[in-house]
Amino acid sequence: MYKTSKVVFSPRVRKSPYFNSTVKYGAKAFSVYNHMYMPISYEGTVEDYKNLLDGVQLWDVGVERQVQITGPDAESLSQFLTPRNIKKCEIGQAMYAPFLDFKGGFINDPVMLKIDEDCYWFSLADGDALLWVQGIAAGYKFDVDVHEPDVSPLQVQGPNSLKLMAKVFGDWVNNLGFYKFKEVVHEGIPMVIARMGYSRELCYELFLKDHSKGNELWEILWKAGEDLNISAGSPNVILRLEGGILSYLADIDRNNNPYEVGLGWMVDLEQEEDFIGKEALRGINQNGATKKLMGAEIEGDPITVFNEESWPVLIDGKTVGSMNALVYSPRLDKNISYTILDIEHAQTGKEIIISSPDKDLKAITVDTPWLIRAN
């Protein structure tokens, strides 16, 4: 599945607090994400996917670095950065809150955690969003401190994740609401435990607040999960596409706005507060998006090769968009993909041609997601 190229580890690229554990438990391939090494495969994409569905899995997502905003203007700056109305967010609650540029394009698509009235975390996708936030804070003279705290997420994924979490941390986990979190100290390890994660499966995210405790936390969870069919895994492209989850820089980037990719619901143009991109988004909302993200199902045998770049989408020999991500889903027994299409062709049930480097692939457009959240 992977080419024979090697990744050479060096001090220039950071390691997460769980790095040694991922190597110990069989990580075979890594990528670089937010200037850090991220494990992306243990037994292989399909095998890791199946292991998750049969038990519980630990994902090292320490690469999801946090931007912490504190100070008198913490709420004002946080609101200025995102089109979401964050005043609806309470302490102990998380919220998907993308950063946009002044034209309405995605800078990053973090999840925001409201730690306190004057303290916010933004859990980042790939990119140098810390510099963006620091620049906006300085340029607009917000009275805040913006920095990267010592916080490193670890995700617990799969049907047995609640059993594992309750076994380790107590029965209170059973009552933790979706996108809610609680600060705890367990066996001297400080963390924030949140009911969320990067899949539509049952999942939790542990925001470790002391990098020196990473491998210790991993081993506590691993030992407790031995009778729950525990395995090591990583953010999985099959799970992502099945659940209709977007990956920044893989599926969307600065050339896309929320209305094109099904995220118009998060843009609050009626709120009194200003935010970056508000006027641009108002214009897009009035005039309509010119592109739209759609799902597509591709005919033929299972496709086991991942696309390394976007492939053109054709109708009647004319390019009408691009295919950005493709995978075979064992649960659906289908080849599924994301496409970005010109708006006049973005209709459910449309026959399209995806032009791969090897051959043309027949496909039909569908709505997403293929699978709804399991919890």
C-alpha positions as CSV (number, residue, x, y, z in Angstrom):
1,M,0.0,0.0,0.0
2,Y,2.8,2.4,0.8
3,K,5.8,3.1,-1.4
4,T,9.2,2.0,-0.2
5,S,10.3,5.5,0.8
6,K,11.5,5.9,4.3
7,V,10.7,8.5,7.0
8,V,13.9,9.5,8.9
9,F,13.1,10.7,12.4
10,S,15.0,13.8,13.6
11,P,14.7,16.6,16.2
12,R,13.5,19.0,13.5
13,V,10.1,17.4,13.5
14,R,8.4,17.0,16.9
15,K,7.3,13.8,18.5
16,S,4.0,13.5,20.5
17,P,4.0,12.4,24.1
18,Y,2.7,9.0,22.9
19,F,5.3,8.5,20.2
20,N,7.2,5.7,22.0
21,S,3.9,3.9,22.7
22,T,2.9,4.0,19.0
23,V,6.2,2.5,18.0
24,K,6.0,-0.2,20.8
25,Y,2.5,-1.2,19.6
26,G,3.4,-1.5,15.9
27,A,3.1,1.8,14.0
28,K,4.5,1.1,10.6
29,A,3.9,4.4,8.7
30,F,4.0,8.0,9.7
31,S,3.0,11.3,8.2
32,V,4.0,14.9,9.2
33,Y,1.2,17.0,10.5
34,N,1.5,20.4,12.3
35,H,5.3,19.8,12.2
36,M,4.9,16.6,14.2
37,Y,5.1,12.9,13.4
38,M,1.7,11.3,13.2
39,P,1.2,7.5,12.9
40,I,-1.1,6.6,10.1
41,S,-0.9,2.8,9.9
42,Y,-0.3,-0.2,12.1
43,E,-1.6,-3.3,10.3
44,G,-2.8,-1.4,7.3
45,T,-5.8,0.9,6.6
46,V,-8.4,-1.8,6.1
47,E,-7.1,-4.0,9.0
48,D,-6.9,-1.0,11.4
49,Y,-10.5,-0.1,10.4
50,K,-11.8,-3.6,11.1
51,N,-9.9,-3.8,14.4
52,L,-11.7,-0.6,15.5
53,L,-15.1,-1.9,14.7
54,D,-14.5,-5.1,16.7
55,G,-13.3,-3.4,20.0
56,V,-11.6,-0.3,21.2
57,Q,-8.7,1.6,19.7
58,L,-6.2,4.2,20.9
59,W,-5.3,7.0,18.4
60,D,-2.3,9.3,18.9
61,V,-3.6,12.6,17.8
62,G,-1.1,14.7,19.7
63,V,-0.6,16.5,16.4
64,E,-3.8,18.3,17.0
65,R,-2.1,21.2,18.7
66,Q,-4.0,23.8,20.7
67,V,-4.1,27.5,20.4
68,Q,-4.9,28.9,23.8
69,I,-6.4,32.4,24.1
70,T,-6.6,33.9,27.6
71,G,-7.2,37.4,28.9
72,P,-9.8,40.1,29.1
73,D,-10.5,40.0,25.3
74,A,-10.4,36.2,25.0
75,E,-14.1,35.9,24.1
76,S,-14.0,38.8,21.7
77,L,-10.9,37.5,19.8
78,S,-12.3,34.0,19.7
79,Q,-15.6,35.3,18.2
80,F,-13.7,37.4,15.7
81,L,-11.9,34.3,14.4
82,T,-15.0,32.2,13.6
83,P,-18.4,32.6,12.0
84,R,-20.0,30.4,14.7
85,N,-21.8,32.3,17.5
86,I,-19.6,31.2,20.4
87,K,-21.8,33.1,22.9
88,K,-24.0,29.9,22.7
89,C,-21.1,27.9,24.1
90,E,-20.9,27.3,27.9
91,I,-17.9,26.5,30.1
92,G,-17.3,22.7,29.7
93,Q,-18.6,22.6,26.2
94,A,-16.9,22.2,22.8
95,M,-17.9,23.6,19.4
96,Y,-16.7,23.1,15.9
97,A,-15.5,26.6,15.0
98,P,-13.5,27.0,11.8
99,F,-11.2,29.9,11.1
100,L,-11.9,31.7,7.8
101,D,-9.9,34.4,5.9
102,F,-11.4,37.7,4.8
103,K,-12.8,36.2,1.6
104,G,-14.6,33.4,3.5
105,G,-12.0,30.7,2.7
106,F,-10.9,28.1,5.3
107,I,-7.7,28.9,7.2
108,N,-8.2,25.9,9.5
109,D,-11.1,24.0,11.0
110,P,-10.5,23.6,14.7
111,V,-12.8,22.5,17.5
112,M,-13.1,25.1,20.2
113,L,-13.2,24.2,23.9
114,K,-14.5,26.8,26.4
115,I,-12.3,26.2,29.4
116,D,-13.3,29.3,31.3
117,E,-14.9,32.7,30.7
118,D,-11.5,34.1,29.8
119,C,-9.8,30.9,28.4
120,Y,-10.5,29.2,25.1
121,W,-8.7,26.3,23.3
122,F,-8.8,25.7,19.6
123,S,-7.8,22.2,18.7
124,L,-6.2,22.6,15.3
125,A,-6.1,20.7,12.0
126,D,-2.9,20.9,10.0
127,G,-1.4,24.4,9.3
128,D,0.2,27.3,11.1
129,A,-3.0,28.7,12.6
130,L,-1.2,29.7,15.8
131,L,0.7,32.4,13.8
132,W,-2.6,33.5,12.2
133,V,-4.2,34.0,15.6
134,Q,-1.2,35.8,17.0
135,G,-1.1,38.1,14.0
136,I,-4.8,38.9,14.2
137,A,-4.5,39.5,18.0
138,A,-1.6,41.9,17.6
139,G,-3.0,43.7,14.5
140,Y,-6.4,44.4,16.0
141,K,-4.9,45.0,19.5
142,F,-6.9,42.5,21.5
143,D,-5.9,42.3,25.1
144,V,-5.0,38.6,25.2
145,D,-2.3,36.1,25.5
146,V,-2.1,33.6,22.6
147,H,0.2,30.6,22.9
148,E,0.4,26.8,22.5
149,P,-0.1,25.1,25.8
150,D,1.3,21.8,26.9
151,V,-1.8,19.9,25.7
152,S,-1.8,16.7,23.6
153,P,-5.0,14.8,22.6
154,L,-5.3,11.0,22.7
155,Q,-8.5,9.5,21.2
156,V,-10.3,6.4,22.5
157,Q,-12.4,5.0,19.6
158,G,-14.8,2.1,18.9
159,P,-17.8,0.2,20.3
160,N,-16.0,-0.7,23.5
161,S,-14.7,2.9,24.2
162,L,-17.3,3.7,26.8
163,K,-16.6,0.5,28.7
164,L,-12.9,1.3,28.7
165,M,-13.4,4.9,29.8
166,A,-15.8,4.0,32.6
167,K,-13.5,1.2,33.8
168,V,-10.6,3.6,34.0
169,F,-12.1,6.9,35.1
170,G,-15.4,5.9,36.7
171,D,-19.2,5.8,36.0
172,W,-19.4,9.6,35.6
173,V,-18.3,9.1,32.0
174,N,-21.6,7.5,31.2
175,N,-23.3,10.8,31.7
176,L,-20.8,12.9,29.8
177,G,-22.8,14.6,27.0
178,F,-21.7,14.9,23.3
179,Y,-19.2,17.7,22.8
180,K,-19.0,18.2,26.6
181,F,-15.9,17.8,28.7
182,K,-14.6,17.6,32.2
183,E,-11.2,18.4,33.7
184,V,-9.8,15.5,35.8
185,V,-6.6,14.3,37.4
186,H,-6.2,10.5,37.3
187,E,-3.3,8.9,39.1
188,G,-1.5,12.2,39.0
189,I,-2.1,12.8,35.3
190,P,-4.0,16.0,34.5
191,M,-6.3,16.0,31.5
192,V,-9.5,17.2,30.0
193,I,-11.8,14.4,28.9
194,A,-14.2,15.2,26.1
195,R,-17.0,13.2,24.5
196,M,-15.9,13.7,20.9
197,G,-13.4,12.5,18.3
198,Y,-12.5,12.2,14.6
199,S,-15.0,9.5,13.5
200,R,-18.8,8.8,13.7
201,E,-18.1,5.9,16.0
202,L,-18.4,6.0,19.8
203,C,-15.4,8.0,20.8
204,Y,-13.7,10.2,23.5
205,E,-10.8,12.6,23.4
206,L,-8.3,12.9,26.3
207,F,-6.4,16.2,26.3
208,L,-3.3,15.4,28.3
209,K,-1.9,18.4,30.1
210,D,1.6,17.1,30.9
211,H,3.6,15.7,28.0
212,S,5.8,13.7,30.3
213,K,2.9,11.5,31.2
214,G,2.0,10.4,27.6
215,N,3.3,6.9,27.6
216,E,2.0,6.3,31.2
217,L,-1.5,7.3,30.2
218,W,-1.3,5.0,27.1
219,E,-0.3,2.1,29.3
220,I,-3.1,2.7,31.8
221,L,-5.6,2.5,29.0
222,W,-4.0,-0.4,27.3
223,K,-3.9,-2.6,30.4
224,A,-7.5,-1.8,31.2
225,G,-8.5,-2.6,27.6
226,E,-6.9,-6.0,27.3
227,D,-10.2,-7.8,27.8
228,L,-12.0,-5.3,25.5
229,N,-10.1,-6.2,22.3
230,I,-7.9,-3.1,22.4
231,S,-5.7,-2.2,19.5
232,A,-3.7,0.8,18.3
233,G,-4.9,2.8,15.3
234,S,-5.0,6.2,13.8
235,P,-7.4,8.6,12.0
236,N,-8.8,6.4,9.3
237,V,-9.8,7.5,5.8
238,I,-12.5,4.8,5.5
239,L,-14.2,6.0,8.7
240,R,-13.8,9.6,7.7
241,L,-15.5,9.2,4.3
242,E,-18.2,6.8,5.6
243,G,-19.2,9.4,8.2
244,G,-19.0,12.4,6.0
245,I,-16.2,14.0,7.9
246,L,-14.0,16.6,6.2
247,S,-10.2,16.7,6.4
248,Y,-8.6,20.2,6.1
249,L,-6.1,20.3,3.2
250,A,-7.3,16.9,2.0
251,D,-11.0,17.7,1.2
252,I,-11.2,21.5,1.8
253,D,-8.7,24.3,1.8
254,R,-8.5,28.1,1.6
255,N,-10.2,28.0,-1.9
256,N,-13.4,26.7,-0.3
257,N,-16.1,28.5,1.8
258,P,-18.6,26.9,4.3
259,Y,-21.5,27.2,1.9
260,E,-19.8,25.0,-0.7
261,V,-19.0,22.1,1.6
262,G,-22.2,21.7,3.6
263,L,-21.2,23.9,6.6
264,G,-23.4,26.9,5.9
265,W,-25.4,26.0,9.1
266,M,-22.5,27.1,11.3
267,V,-22.4,30.7,9.8
268,D,-24.3,33.1,11.9
269,L,-24.7,36.3,9.8
270,E,-27.4,37.6,12.2
271,Q,-25.2,37.9,15.2
272,E,-24.2,41.5,16.2
273,E,-20.5,40.7,16.7
274,D,-18.2,41.0,13.7
275,F,-16.0,38.2,12.5
276,I,-13.4,37.6,9.8
277,G,-15.0,37.0,6.4
278,K,-18.5,38.2,7.5
279,E,-19.1,40.5,4.5
280,A,-17.7,38.0,2.0
281,L,-20.0,35.3,3.4
282,R,-23.0,37.6,3.3
283,G,-22.4,38.1,-0.4
284,I,-21.9,34.3,-1.0
285,N,-25.1,33.6,0.9
286,Q,-27.0,36.1,-1.2
287,N,-25.6,35.1,-4.5
288,G,-25.3,31.4,-4.0
289,A,-22.2,29.2,-3.9
290,T,-20.6,28.4,-7.3
291,K,-19.4,24.9,-6.2
292,K,-20.7,22.1,-4.0
293,L,-19.2,19.1,-2.2
294,M,-21.0,15.8,-3.1
295,G,-20.4,12.2,-2.4
296,A,-19.9,9.8,-5.3
297,E,-20.1,6.0,-5.6
298,I,-17.7,4.5,-8.1
299,E,-18.6,1.4,-10.1
300,G,-16.4,-1.7,-10.3
301,D,-14.2,-3.8,-8.1
302,P,-12.8,-2.5,-4.8
303,I,-10.3,0.2,-5.3
304,T,-7.4,-0.3,-3.0
305,V,-5.0,2.4,-4.2
306,F,-5.4,5.9,-2.6
307,N,-5.2,8.9,-4.8
308,E,-2.2,11.1,-4.1
309,E,-3.7,14.1,-5.8
310,S,-7.1,15.3,-6.9
311,W,-8.5,13.7,-10.1
312,P,-10.7,15.6,-12.7
313,V,-14.4,14.9,-12.8
314,L,-16.0,15.0,-16.2
315,I,-19.4,15.2,-17.7
316,D,-19.7,14.8,-21.5
317,G,-15.9,15.2,-21.8
318,K,-15.9,18.5,-20.0
319,T,-14.2,19.1,-16.6
320,V,-16.8,20.0,-14.1
321,G,-15.0,19.5,-10.8
322,S,-12.5,17.3,-9.0
323,M,-12.4,14.1,-6.9
324,N,-10.5,14.7,-3.7
325,A,-10.7,11.6,-1.6
326,L,-11.5,8.0,-2.5
327,V,-11.7,4.7,-0.6
328,Y,-13.3,1.3,-0.6
329,S,-15.8,0.8,2.3
330,P,-16.0,-2.8,3.5
331,R,-19.2,-2.1,5.5
332,L,-20.9,-0.6,2.5
333,D,-19.2,-2.8,-0.1
334,K,-18.8,0.3,-2.2
335,N,-16.1,2.6,-3.6
336,I,-16.9,6.0,-2.1
337,S,-15.5,9.4,-2.7
338,Y,-15.8,13.2,-2.2
339,T,-16.1,15.4,-5.2
340,I,-16.3,19.2,-5.6
341,L,-18.6,20.0,-8.5
342,D,-19.6,23.2,-10.3
343,I,-23.0,24.0,-8.8
344,E,-25.0,23.4,-12.0
345,H,-23.9,19.8,-12.0
346,A,-24.1,19.2,-8.2
347,Q,-27.2,17.1,-8.2
348,T,-27.9,13.7,-6.5
349,G,-28.0,10.8,-9.0
350,K,-25.8,12.6,-11.6
351,E,-23.6,10.2,-13.7
352,I,-20.0,11.4,-13.8
353,I,-16.6,10.2,-15.0
354,I,-13.7,10.4,-12.6
355,S,-10.5,10.6,-14.7
356,S,-7.8,8.6,-12.8
357,P,-4.2,8.4,-14.1
358,D,-4.9,4.8,-15.2
359,K,-8.5,4.9,-16.6
360,D,-11.8,6.6,-16.5
361,L,-14.1,5.5,-13.6
362,K,-17.8,5.6,-13.9
363,A,-19.6,7.0,-10.8
364,I,-22.9,8.5,-9.6
365,T,-23.3,11.4,-7.2
366,V,-24.9,10.8,-3.8
367,D,-25.6,12.8,-0.7
368,T,-23.4,12.4,2.4
369,P,-22.9,11.0,5.0
370,W,-23.1,7.3,4.1
371,L,-23.3,6.4,7.8
372,I,-24.8,8.4,10.6
373,R,-23.2,8.7,14.1
374,A,-23.3,5.5,16.0
375,N,-23.9,7.2,19.4
